[in-house]
């Protein structure tokens, strides 16, 4: 039987909802490690000379599970099996590590596009072929999300946007980073206490 881990937090959510910054903030507050599957995915796209949407679409069209999905999935399974005291931001970690405390961050894509663009340098926007208009970039984010949703449904039969998958759901349009981190910490503590009772 798998050992039940009580010190792994998985954070999923929509693009621009603050998954990485929240995960880093929670990890720092708890003294945990942090891992981002998005960083791994972006590095893979860079190595293949593609942007993130292009790699998503290529992965969706692949026969079976794509190389990049296999890479990310195996890393998440390894973490779930071998590591502890870690916060992971990933759209599918909740699936691979079901014994984790599972968080979902929600955000409308117009606000997401505005936030992402505001945080990027003009060089990165150009290098990653990102439209600098929030409405246009919102459409790109929707296409990416739709592609991921189709892919995860096809290869895993899961829907990462289904909020019943999670222990905590936060709309980050109504909370700032500090409030979001604090909410995760408080609910995580309650969840840990429930696990021991």
Residue, then its C-alpha position, 0 to 999 in steps of 0.5 A: x500500500x502507498x504511504x499516505x503523505x500529509x505534507x504535499x500540496x498540489x496547486x492547479x488552476x487556470x492560466x494567470x491565476x497565480x499558481x506559481x507565485x502562490x506555490x512559491x509563497x506557500x512553500x516559503x512560509x512552510x519551509x517546503x520545496x517547490x516544483x513547477x511542472x509548467x517550468x518543465x513544460x516551458x523548458x521542453x517547448x524551448x528545446x523544441x523551438x516551439x511556444x507553449x501553445x504550439x507544444x500543447x497542440x503537438x502533444x494533443x495530436x500525438x498518438x498516445x501520450x506525448x513525450x512531454x506529457x510522459x516527462x511531466x507525468x513521470x516527474x510528478x509520480x516520482x515526487x508523489x512516491x519519493x518526496x515529501x514537504x513539497x508544494x507543486x504547481x501543476x494542472x495534473x499533480x492532483x491526479x498523480x498525487x491524490x493523497x495531497x492537499x489539492x488546491x484550485x485557483x480560478x480566474x477569468x481569462x481577460x484578467x489573466x491576460x492582463x496580469x500575465x502581460x503586465x508581469x512580462x518584459x517586452x523581450x519575453x513577449x516577443x521571444x514567446x510570440x505572445x500578443x501584447x493586446x490582452x483580448x488577443x492574448x486571452x484568446x490564446x490562453x483559451x485555445x491553450x486551455x481548450x487544447x489541454x482539456x481535450x488532451x487530458x480527457x483523451x489520455x487520462x479521462x480527467x478534467x482538471x477544471x472540475x472543482x470537485x477534484x479539489x479540497x480548496x478553490x479560490x477565485x484569485x480575482x478577489x484576493x491578492x497574493x498574500x491573501x491567497x497564500x494565507x487562505x491556502x495555509x489556513x485550510x491546509x492546517x485544517x486539512x492536516x488536523x482532519x487527517x490525524x483525527 
